Amino acid sequence: MNCYDIARREIRRFAGHPVYLFGILGAPLFCAFFFLTLMGDGLPAELPAAVVDMDDTPVSRNLVRQLDAFKETRFVMKTHSFTEARLEMQKRQIYGIYFIPEHFSADAITGKQPVLSFYINPSYLVPSTLLFQDMKTVSVLANASVGLQKEMAAGQTEAQSMAKLQPFVIDTHALGNPWFNYSIYLCNTILPGILQLMIFLLTVYSIAMEIKDGTAREWLRMGNYSLTRCLLGKLLPQTLIFTITGFALCAWMYGFLNFPLHKGWLPMLSAMFLLIIASQAGGVFMIGILPVPRLGLGLASLFGMLAFSVIGLSYPVSNMHPAIQSCANLFPLRHYFLIYVDQALYGRDWVYSWVQYVALAGFLSLPLLIGSHLKRALLYFKYIP
């Protein structure tokens, strides 16, 4: 018997366990379709909001028109009652309220510093953040406009007034993602993260089922009791299908959707393949240290979900606790994320990413650490429901 025979046996097991096809193809492709179509425009647009204009003057109405012109904001409700707007927010019909007080324009011109207020619902992170940004931007512009009018009324020229209001001009250039496209920012890491999670689970599940079904000895016997040969034969079909799925995700994002890919296909395809086999090695390690199906699957799901929090996608690793900073490198997705930032977004030379490539390859040594323990579990462990 050889790896080829074990691989054929594994393919036959796929037919008896539909969860394999769901985990290898169904879940990653469904999530890709969901996220890539959900954020097809890059950012949510036309977010419903309300304006409470207690001033109702040409100045306040012009302010409302400016805010309504933003792509992300759409005023679906204009009222003089804050209570009415608040009730609509509680009904989840709107995400934000822009409040203009009475005598706003008169107080602004006379220097009485009126207060512009805006309210958002932080339960919805992305919509509330975008609305907050738009409302704050318009409020700052309104402040500058009023200041300009006061300075010019005092006899200053427009150039002199602008020099006081804006002593220096900020020239901003967003690197890698100048469109501020959330889909580019999120999907390039979330989708490989989901793939990593499914690889952890499927790797643990496929080995754990040998223990649960009592077929572990048969599997080892087919590989002449060589754990390396048995693992290669078992994981090879999964590796091929996961690789096809991973490359399909790359083709969808970088080919069809034209996401930034400044250093070409080879760096990201190589990173994707290394992520897949590194995650499989991690799955073998998990079931090796906890050779109980429910415990192994629990560890795989916990470890896979933690990756989304500690790799630096949502919060900079450099600002985390030093212990967590060190733990971040234990996740294959962390190294894939760094390769993606350097190679696809920034287009840096590959020499800046070689450490991450080596780190991903280094995960392949994990099964060696628990080989003897896993083999004893396959030979002698008795599954108790």
C-alpha positions in Angstrom: 0.0 0.0 0.0 1.2 3.6 -0.7 0.0 7.2 -0.4 -2.0 6.8 -3.7 -4.1 4.0 -2.2 -4.7 6.0 1.0 -5.7 9.0 -1.1 -8.3 6.9 -3.0 -9.6 5.7 0.3 -10.0 9.2 1.5 -11.9 10.2 -1.7 -14.3 7.4 -1.1 -14.8 8.6 2.5 -15.8 12.0 1.0 -18.9 10.4 -0.5 -20.0 9.1 2.9 -19.5 12.3 4.7 -21.0 15.3 3.0 -19.5 17.6 5.6 -16.2 17.3 3.6 -17.6 18.9 0.5 -19.4 21.5 2.5 -16.2 22.5 4.4 -13.8 22.3 1.4 -16.0 23.9 -1.3 -19.4 25.0 0.1 -18.5 27.2 3.0 -15.5 29.1 1.4 -17.3 29.7 -1.9 -20.5 30.8 -0.2 -18.6 33.2 2.1 -16.7 34.6 -0.9 -20.0 35.2 -2.8 -21.6 36.7 0.3 -18.8 39.2 1.2 -17.7 40.1 -2.4 -21.3 40.9 -3.4 -22.2 42.5 -0.1 -19.5 45.0 -0.5 -19.5 45.2 -4.3 -19.5 49.0 -4.3 -16.6 49.1 -1.8 -18.6 51.1 0.8 -22.2 51.2 1.9 -24.0 54.1 0.3 -27.2 56.0 0.8 -27.3 55.3 4.5 -30.6 56.5 5.9 -30.4 59.4 8.4 -32.6 62.1 9.8 -32.1 65.9 10.2 -33.7 68.0 12.9 -33.5 71.5 11.7 -34.7 73.8 14.4 -33.2 76.9 12.7 -34.8 76.5 9.2 -32.9 79.3 7.6 -31.1 79.4 4.2 -27.8 78.8 6.1 -29.1 75.6 7.8 -30.8 74.4 4.7 -27.6 74.8 2.7 -25.8 72.8 5.4 -28.3 70.0 5.1 -27.9 70.0 1.3 -24.2 69.7 1.6 -24.5 66.7 3.9 -27.1 65.1 1.8 -24.8 65.3 -1.2 -22.3 62.9 0.4 -22.5 59.5 -1.2 -22.8 57.6 2.1 -25.6 59.8 3.6 -29.2 60.1 2.5 -31.7 62.0 4.6 -35.0 60.1 4.6 -36.5 62.2 7.3 -36.5 66.0 8.0 -38.4 67.1 11.1 -38.5 69.8 13.8 -39.0 67.2 16.5 -36.0 65.4 18.0 -38.3 62.9 19.8 -39.7 61.8 16.5 -36.3 61.3 15.0 -35.1 59.4 18.1 -38.1 57.0 17.8 -37.2 56.3 14.2 -33.6 55.4 15.3 -35.0 53.1 18.0 -37.0 51.4 15.4 -33.8 50.9 13.4 -35.2 52.9 10.4 -32.3 55.3 10.5 -28.6 55.2 11.6 -28.0 58.8 12.6 -29.5 62.1 13.5 -28.1 65.6 12.6 -29.4 68.3 15.0 -29.2 72.0 14.1 -30.3 74.2 17.1 -32.5 77.3 17.0 -30.9 80.6 16.0 -27.9 78.6 14.6 -27.1 81.0 11.7 -27.6 84.2 13.8 -25.5 82.9 16.7 -22.7 81.7 14.3 -22.4 85.1 12.7 -22.4 87.0 16.0 -19.8 84.6 17.4 -21.9 82.9 20.1 -20.6 79.5 19.2 -23.8 77.5 18.5 -23.5 73.7 19.0 -24.1 71.3 16.1 -25.0 67.8 17.5 -25.1 64.5 15.8 -26.2 61.2 17.1 -25.3 57.7 15.8 -26.2 54.1 16.7 -22.9 52.4 17.6 -24.6 49.0 17.5 -24.0 49.2 13.7 -20.3 49.9 13.5 -19.8 50.5 9.8 -22.9 52.6 9.0 -22.5 54.7 12.2 -18.8 55.3 11.5 -19.4 56.5 8.0 -22.3 58.8 9.0 -20.2 60.2 11.9 -17.4 61.0 9.5 -19.7 62.8 7.0 -21.5 64.8 9.8 -18.2 65.8 11.3 -16.8 66.8 8.0 -19.8 69.0 7.2 -19.6 70.6 10.6 -16.0 71.5 10.2 -16.7 73.0 6.8 -19.6 75.0 8.3 -17.3 76.3 11.0 -14.7 77.3 8.4 -17.4 79.0 6.2 -18.7 81.0 9.1 -15.2 82.0 10.1 -14.5 83.1 6.5 -17.6 85.3 6.4 -16.7 87.0 9.7 -13.1 87.7 8.6 -14.2 89.1 5.3 -16.8 91.2 7.1 -14.0 92.7 9.2 -12.2 93.9 6.0 -9.9 90.9 5.4 -9.4 89.6 1.9 -10.3 86.0 1.2 -6.6 85.0 0.9 -5.8 86.6 4.3 -8.8 84.9 5.9 -7.9 81.5 4.6 -4.4 81.9 5.9 -5.8 82.3 9.4 -8.5 79.5 9.1 -6.1 77.0 7.4 -2.5 78.0 8.0 -1.3 74.8 6.3 -2.9 72.5 3.7 -2.8 68.7 4.2 -2.1 66.7 1.1 -3.2 63.1 1.8 -2.3 60.1 -0.3 -3.8 56.7 0.7 -1.3 54.0 -0.3 -2.5 50.7 -1.7 -6.2 51.5 -1.4 -6.7 55.1 -2.5 -10.4 54.4 -3.1 -10.9 53.5 0.6 -12.7 50.4 -0.6 -13.8 48.3 2.4 -14.0 45.2 0.2 -10.3 45.4 -0.7 -9.4 46.0 2.9 -11.6 43.2 4.4 -12.1 40.5 1.9 -8.4 39.9 1.2 -8.0 38.8 4.8 -11.4 37.6 5.9 -11.8 35.0 3.0 -8.3 33.4 3.6 -9.2 33.5 7.3 -12.4 31.5 6.6 -10.4 29.1 4.5 -7.9 28.7 7.3 -10.7 28.0 9.7 -12.2 25.3 7.5 -8.8 23.7 6.9 -8.3 23.4 10.7 -11.7 21.9 11.2 -11.6 19.5 8.2 -8.1 18.3 9.0 -9.0 17.6 12.6 -12.3 16.1 11.6 -10.8 13.7 9.1 -8.3 12.3 11.6 -10.8 12.3 14.5 -13.3 10.3 12.4 -10.7 7.5 12.1 -10.6 7.4 15.9 -14.4 7.6 16.3 -15.2 5.0 13.6 -12.5 2.6 14.8 -10.7 2.6 11.4 -7.5 4.2 12.6 -5.6 0.8 12.7 -6.8 0.0 9.1 -5.5 3.4 8.0 -2.1 2.9 9.6 -1.9 -0.6 8.2 -2.4 0.8 4.7 0.6 3.0 5.2 2.7 0.3 6.7 2.4 2.1 10.1 4.3 5.1 8.8 2.4 8.1 10.1 4.1 10.4 7.6 2.9 8.3 4.7 -0.6 8.0 6.2 -0.9 11.7 6.7 0.3 12.5 3.2 -2.1 10.1 1.6 -5.1 11.4 3.7 -4.4 15.1 3.3 -3.4 15.1 -0.3 -7.0 15.1 -1.8 -7.9 17.9 0.7 -4.8 19.8 -0.2 -5.6 19.7 -3.9 -9.2 20.8 -3.5 -8.4 23.5 -1.0 -5.6 24.8 -3.3 -8.1 25.0 -6.2 -10.6 26.8 -3.9 -7.9 29.2 -2.7 -6.6 30.0 -6.2 -10.2 30.5 -7.3 -10.6 33.1 -4.5 -7.5 34.8 -5.8 -8.7 34.8 -9.4 -12.0 36.2 -8.3 -10.5 39.1 -6.2 -7.4 39.9 -8.3 -8.6 38.9 -11.8 -12.3 39.5 -11.9 -12.7 42.4 -9.4 -9.3 43.9 -10.1 -8.1 44.3 -6.5 -4.6 45.7 -6.2 -1.9 43.2 -7.1 1.2 45.2 -7.6 3.8 42.4 -7.6 1.9 40.0 -9.8 0.3 36.6 -9.2 3.2 34.5 -8.0 3.7 36.1 -4.6 0.0 35.7 -3.6 -0.5 32.3 -5.1 2.6 31.1 -3.3 1.3 32.6 -0.1 -2.1 31.0 -0.5 -0.6 27.6 -1.1 1.7 27.9 1.9 -1.3 29.1 4.0 -3.2 26.0 3.1 -0.5 23.4 3.9 0.5 25.4 7.0 -3.1 25.3 8.3 -3.2 21.5 7.6 -0.1 21.1 9.6 -1.7 23.1 12.4 -4.8 20.9 12.3 -2.7 17.8 12.6 -0.9 19.3 15.6 -4.3 20.1 17.3 -5.7 16.6 17.0 -2.3 15.3 18.1 -2.3 17.1 21.4 -6.1 16.6 21.9 -6.9 13.2 20.2 -10.6 13.4 21.3 -12.9 14.4 18.4 -15.0 17.0 20.3 -11.9 18.5 22.1 -9.9 18.6 18.9 -12.7 20.3 16.9 -13.2 22.7 19.8 -9.6 23.7 19.8 -9.6 24.1 16.0 -12.7 26.3 16.0 -11.3 28.5 18.9 -7.9 28.9 17.3 -9.4 29.6 13.9 -11.8 32.3 15.2 -9.1 34.0 17.4 -7.1 34.6 14.3 -9.5 37.3 13.1 -8.9 39.3 16.3 -5.1 39.0 16.8 -3.5 39.1 13.3 -3.8 42.9 13.0 -6.8 43.1 10.6 -9.1 45.1 13.0 -6.6 46.4 15.5 -2.8 47.1 15.1 -0.7 44.3 16.6 1.9 46.9 17.7 -0.7 48.4 20.0 -1.7 45.1 21.6 -0.3 43.7 24.9 3.2 42.3 24.4 2.1 38.8 25.2 -0.6 39.0 22.5 1.9 40.5 20.0 4.0 37.3 20.4 1.0 35.1 20.1 0.0 36.7 16.8 2.8 35.0 15.0 1.4 31.6 16.0 -1.3 32.0 13.4 -0.6 31.2 9.7 -3.1 33.9 8.7 -0.9 36.6 10.4 2.0 35.8 8.0 -0.3 35.6 5.0 -1.7 39.0 6.0 1.7 40.6 6.1 2.6 39.1 2.7 -0.6 40.5 1.2 0.1 44.0 2.6 3.7 44.1 1.3 3.3 42.3 -2.0 -0.3 43.0 -3.2 -1.0 46.4 -1.6 2.4 48.2 -1.4 4.3 46.3 -4.2 7.4 46.0 -2.1 10.3 43.8 -3.1 10.0 40.1 -2.1 13.0 40.4 0.1 10.8 42.2 2.7 8.5 39.2 2.9 10.9 36.3 2.9 10.6 36.0 6.7 6.8 35.4 6.4 7.2 32.8 3.6 9.7 31.0 5.8 7.4 31.2 8.8 4.5 29.7 6.8 6.8 26.9 5.7 8.0 26.5 9.3 4.5 25.4 10.4 5.1 22.1 8.5 7.3 21.0 11.3 4.4 21.0 13.8 3.3 17.4 13.1 6.8 16.2 13.9 6.4 17.5 17.5 3.4 15.3 18.2 3.9 12.4 15.8 4.5 9.7 18.4 1.6 11.0 20.6 -0.8 11.0 17.7 0.3 7.5 16.6 -0.3 6.1 20.0 -3.7 7.6 20.1 -4.5 6.1 16.7 -3.4 2.7 17.8 -4.8 2.5 21.4 -7.3 5.3 22.0 -10.9 4.0 22.5 -13.5 6.5 21.6 -16.3 6.7 24.2 -19.5 8.6 23.1 
